[in-house]
């Protein structure tokens, strides 16, 4: 690759030096010959730089006669700069990665209490730095757009990432400055500086396809570098054994400590098989040019979209629902990927480099290992050496069972119960000292940020390099259907634009925030707990229901729909309505995620006939079904939905709806920003009563 430009440039330099022999400032030919002989043993790149910047600096370039030579010189200079930049960026990336994994960490230097206080105050894009953080990451944000070729990746992989990004939404690439960030550049910084991060993607279905090649390239480059290091050390150890070298000296060398207790280094958690099909497909796109793929027909058979789907999602469902639930929606799977001479799919988990799994599938496999292996509770051994953890679709996991994900992070990076054939002499010091969790990089991709995600991020992600969080600032209208006009039909958009609802927002009064142990304590100290917020919300809701008069209906218009996001709150409210129904006061129906199709059809018929006064609905039910219930007159939000689109859909779906009542407090700030916008949300939070029309 370097010989051809070197020969061309040497001939051009000779022509330039022979051009004008009468000039006094020209270098003699014999001096040029001596310089050329002195640099024969240099590397071609160094010799080319010397010829370009020394010999040609003294030569006179005639723009009329030697324009071709000058053009060749500029092109060669660009090639030299590109090669030099690639070599420099690769060495910088490898040195940064080496410094990250070989640095000794003292747990006392990581102030977790200060970390929680700083993370609670983060606004928009901000950083949390520890004692071991590289603060140059902020300087990177001021230097303009970040090139993928500066990250130390292999050139073929970087080019493949650019090609894949051009296929998906190239219009999302924007410039990066100190005041304007994009999530793709934030993710690039996280991958480069080995920091933990949360990326909020309001336009998830478009942005996720654009971001996947970035973190997958980061994973592939790291796995390949680890494999090359292990193979190089294997050859050196074999040569030392053949030369009868003292193996004790070899085992004590820190350069040979290149392994963990188990082989898997990367964990990718995804909610459903259709996510895994797209992620693994993108991963194979990055590797298929250089490696063959094993068991790919089986992967297509088990993860591809079924030939006869049970439901028709292209009928009247919203576009994001169709994007999310198209394909195979099974949430129980676990896949091992081994990267060697070829890419092996469905490899043994303990012999894999990458694990792609759902929280449910991985937890069930771990529980099975806990019971069937000896010693017991050894199922988490496969996660003992995880160094990169990617969680994509955290918002979807929140609608499944968040406890599965919490249990996985709780058992990650623990000392294993068995060795699984590991060579202790080559296990890294961080693994032996049970400090792998301080080196693990955790990245979350989600459509919206919620309290469960922030809690998991604070409790189980302790990367010594620090953390970064990207929270979108929404404009007027928040993350509603109006932000996606290209996805709406003209008739549907016309109907939504003409709907005007009376919306009443009532903040829960401070008098309802109290504790059972001390009712006379300071009110300002009592409403800072989510548990107290749940109790206060329920009591205030019961007071609102007491305004309902069964004879006059002066406050509500039947039928009334009560939207309850949390299933635990739903169970408590349902029990209260059961008691009222037994007393003959109210009649009600229920829509929850555990309802059967017969039950849903029966409740919809009761709604059409207006035979019941109240209907309870959970957010998970609406997430999985997106039912447009006809005949609703009043809508009560027991709590704001965490997904911003749901509020707009519920308010604007029914033409018979006349009044919307919303209960909120300070813990609904994140949800409120996604619904009405950041600026209006701050105004509403500062008032006890707000009316939107």
PyMOL commands that set and color helices and strands:
alter all, ss='L'
color gray80, all
select helices_A, chain A and resi 3-17+29-38+44-58+67-102+107-109+112-120+137-140+148-150+155-167+170-172+183-193+204-242+247-252+254-256+273-287+296-303+319-325+349-351+359-372+379-383+394-398+402-411+424-426+429-432+436-438+451-460+481-483+485-487+490-497+510-512+523-525+530-546+567-582+597-609+619-625+644-652+666-676+678-685
alter helices_A, ss='H'
color red, helices_A
select strands_A, chain A and resi 125-128+196-200+266-270+293-294+334-339+343-345+354-357+388-392+441-446+467-470+502-507+560-564+588-591+614-618+634-637+659-664+689-692
alter strands_A, ss='S'
color yellow, strands_A
deselect
rebuild
show_as cartoon
